[in-house]
C-alpha cells in the first residue's frame, strides 16, 4: 500500500472512531451536508471530495492539528526561491 492509500485508510479510521463516539453516519452526513454513502466511503478510505473531507474533519474537531502541521510546513518553505517559467516555446514533433 502506498503512502497516499495508507493515509486515506488512516484518516478514514480516525474519522470513524471519532464519529462513532457521538453519532452515526447518517447524523454526520446531515450535519456536514454530505450523503451517508459519502461518509461511508470516507471511513473506508475511498476517494472523496477534498471539501467534504475538510468539512467532516472540522465538524469532528480533527482539522486544527492538520492545519497546524500544514502551517508549520509552509513556514519552512515560504521564502524559498520559486522556479521561473521557461520562456522558450517547446517545439512539437511533426508527425503528419
C-alpha positions as CSV (number, residue, x, y, z in Angstrom):
1,X,0.0,0.0,0.0
2,X,1.5,3.4,-1.0
3,X,1.6,6.4,1.3
4,X,-1.5,8.0,-0.3
5,X,-3.7,4.9,0.1
6,X,-2.3,4.4,3.7
7,X,-3.1,8.0,4.6
8,X,-6.7,7.7,3.3
9,X,-7.2,4.5,5.2
10,X,-5.8,6.0,8.4
11,X,-7.9,9.2,8.1
12,X,-11.0,7.0,7.4
13,X,-10.3,5.0,10.6
14,X,-9.7,8.2,12.6
15,X,-13.0,9.7,11.3
16,X,-14.9,6.5,12.0
17,X,-13.6,6.1,15.6
18,X,-14.2,9.8,16.4
19,X,-17.6,9.9,14.8
20,X,-18.8,6.6,16.5
21,X,-18.3,8.1,19.9
22,X,-21.1,10.6,19.5
23,X,-23.2,9.9,16.3
24,X,-23.9,7.6,13.5
25,X,-23.0,8.0,9.8
26,X,-26.5,9.4,9.0
27,X,-26.2,12.2,11.6
28,X,-22.7,13.2,10.4
29,X,-24.0,13.2,6.9
30,X,-26.8,15.5,7.8
31,X,-24.6,17.8,9.8
32,X,-22.0,18.2,7.0
33,X,-24.3,18.2,4.0
34,X,-22.8,15.0,2.7
35,X,-24.6,11.8,1.8
36,X,-24.4,8.8,4.1
37,X,-22.7,6.9,1.2
38,X,-20.0,9.6,1.1
39,X,-19.4,9.3,4.8
40,X,-19.2,5.5,4.4
41,X,-16.7,5.9,1.5
42,X,-14.6,8.3,3.6
43,X,-14.5,5.9,6.5
44,X,-13.4,3.1,4.2
45,X,-10.5,5.1,2.9
46,X,-12.0,5.6,-0.5
47,X,-11.7,8.8,-2.5
48,X,-14.0,11.7,-1.7
49,X,-14.1,15.4,-2.5
50,X,-11.4,17.3,-0.5
51,X,-14.0,19.9,0.5
52,X,-16.1,17.1,2.1
53,X,-13.1,15.7,3.8
54,X,-12.2,19.0,5.4
55,X,-15.8,19.7,6.4
56,X,-16.0,16.3,8.1
57,X,-12.6,16.8,9.8
58,X,-13.6,20.2,11.0
59,X,-17.0,19.0,12.3
60,X,-15.3,16.3,14.3
61,X,-12.6,18.8,15.6
62,X,-9.9,17.0,13.8
63,X,-8.9,19.7,11.3
64,X,-7.0,22.0,13.7
65,X,-4.0,19.7,14.2
66,X,-3.7,19.1,10.5
67,X,-3.9,22.8,9.8
68,X,-1.2,23.4,12.3
69,X,1.1,20.9,10.6
70,X,0.4,22.4,7.2
71,X,1.1,25.9,8.6
72,X,4.4,24.7,10.1
73,X,5.5,23.1,6.8
74,X,4.5,26.3,4.9
75,X,6.7,28.4,7.2
76,X,9.7,26.2,6.3
77,X,9.3,26.8,2.5
78,X,7.5,30.1,2.0
79,X,10.7,32.0,1.4
80,X,12.3,29.5,-0.9
81,X,13.0,30.9,-4.4
82,X,10.5,29.9,-6.9
83,X,11.5,28.4,-10.2
84,X,10.9,30.8,-13.1
85,X,8.9,29.6,-16.0
86,X,10.6,28.8,-19.3
87,X,10.2,31.4,-22.0
88,X,11.3,29.1,-24.7
89,X,8.5,27.7,-26.8
90,X,8.7,24.0,-26.9
91,X,8.6,22.5,-30.4
92,X,6.2,19.7,-31.0
93,X,7.3,16.8,-33.2
94,X,5.8,17.0,-36.7
95,X,4.2,13.6,-37.2
96,X,2.0,14.5,-40.1
